[in-house]
């Protein structure tokens, strides 16, 4: 296994830990972490129900926290790891923050904003290109979502 694969697996594990916190709080179990220089600088999870806020997705809360920590709304050098493909709102926010990279665990066939339904990050679509990849810990990320929604039925 390459170093990058090990790194992606490690950071996705941190995002999964955040997703488990969301699940324990009754939220849709999506977690995200921001890294810089190979170090986690912040982690967050969904809190839409707790905050009565439809924008309180893991990625949005994470961007707010990292922007506060960096004292800047632009976040070059930041890579975001998220357990599930970002929705269109979150994909747009990642572009606006000018992050350096995105890694997500599993696609979201119903509402994904990167590869599934909408291709917001495709080169040339917007004024900032974000390199992205997906697949680390994909089965863990997908299984968590399936288990959560099956328990709600």
Secondary structure as GFF3:
##gff-version 3
##sequence-region A 1 153
A	DSSP	alpha_helix	3	24	.	.	.	ID=ss1
A	DSSP	beta_strand	31	36	.	.	.	ID=ss2
A	DSSP	beta_strand	39	45	.	.	.	ID=ss3
A	DSSP	alpha_helix	48	51	.	.	.	ID=ss4
A	DSSP	alpha_helix	58	70	.	.	.	ID=ss5
A	DSSP	beta_strand	79	84	.	.	.	ID=ss6
A	DSSP	alpha_helix	88	97	.	.	.	ID=ss7
A	DSSP	beta_strand	101	106	.	.	.	ID=ss8
A	DSSP	beta_strand	131	134	.	.	.	ID=ss9
A	DSSP	alpha_helix	138	152	.	.	.	ID=ss10
###
